[in-house]
Amino acid sequence: MARQLRPDDGPMLRIHRTSGRTIVFTIIGHLEVDNVIELSKLVDAEPDGVLVLDLTDLILADRDAVRFLREHEARGRVVLRNCPAYVRRWMAGENDSP
């Protein structure tokens, strides 16, 4: 299953879902506030358990995306695979913010 999201003809995000022993969402493109809402719905719709978010093809993430990734990883709901270094640094910095 692949979903393409393009709010208001802005940057595109594609989410590709694969399943086997583990459910993997491959995130391709720009992960921004409008797409985070959709991604959150997809994650919430999956059965309980840990999901993998593969960020190999993530081009850009905004603050809302970084907060989503940090919060879901901290709760143990997702494992981030191939997370870009800038996103990891930003996530660490967000932990220090009020």
C-alpha positions in Angstrom: 0.0 0.0 0.0 1.4 3.4 -0.9 -0.3 6.7 -0.2 0.7 10.0 -1.8 -0.1 13.1 0.1 0.2 16.5 -1.5 -1.6 19.2 0.5 -2.4 22.3 -1.6 0.1 21.2 -4.3 3.0 21.6 -1.9 5.9 19.2 -1.4 4.8 15.6 -1.8 5.0 12.8 0.8 4.6 9.2 0.0 4.1 6.5 2.7 4.6 2.9 1.6 3.4 0.2 4.0 4.9 -3.3 4.0 4.2 -6.1 6.4 5.7 -9.4 7.3 6.9 -10.1 10.8 7.0 -6.3 11.3 4.9 -3.5 9.8 7.2 -1.0 8.1 6.1 2.5 6.9 8.7 3.9 4.5 8.5 7.7 4.5 9.5 9.3 1.2 9.6 13.1 0.7 8.7 15.9 3.0 7.2 15.2 6.4 5.4 18.3 7.5 2.5 19.4 9.8 -0.2 18.4 7.3 1.2 15.0 6.6 2.0 14.3 10.3 -1.7 14.2 11.0 -2.2 11.6 8.2 0.8 9.6 9.4 -0.5 9.7 12.9 -3.9 8.3 11.7 -2.1 5.5 9.9 0.0 4.6 12.9 -3.0 4.7 15.2 -5.0 2.4 12.8 -2.4 -0.4 13.2 -2.8 -3.0 15.9 -0.9 -2.6 19.1 2.8 -3.3 18.8 5.9 -1.7 17.5 6.0 -0.3 14.0 9.1 0.6 12.0 9.3 4.0 10.3 12.0 3.8 7.6 13.3 7.3 7.0 15.9 6.5 4.3 14.1 8.6 1.7 13.0 11.4 4.0 14.0 14.7 2.4 12.8 17.2 4.9 11.1 17.2 8.3 9.5 20.2 10.1 9.2 20.8 13.8 5.8 19.0 14.1 7.3 16.0 12.3 10.3 15.9 14.7 8.0 16.1 17.7 5.8 13.3 16.3 8.8 11.1 15.7 10.3 11.8 19.1 7.1 11.2 21.1 6.2 8.0 19.3 9.7 6.6 19.7 9.8 7.6 23.4 6.4 5.8 23.9 7.8 2.7 22.3 5.2 2.8 19.5 7.7 3.2 16.7 11.3 2.3 15.9 13.1 4.8 13.6 15.2 3.1 10.9 17.7 5.0 8.9 16.9 8.3 10.7 18.9 11.2 9.3 21.5 12.6 11.7 19.9 16.1 11.6 16.6 14.7 12.7 18.2 12.8 15.6 20.0 16.0 16.7 16.8 18.0 16.5 14.9 15.3 18.5 17.5 15.5 21.2 17.2 19.2 21.3 13.4 19.0 21.5 13.8 17.0 24.7 15.5 20.0 26.3 12.7 22.4 25.2 9.7 23.2 27.3 
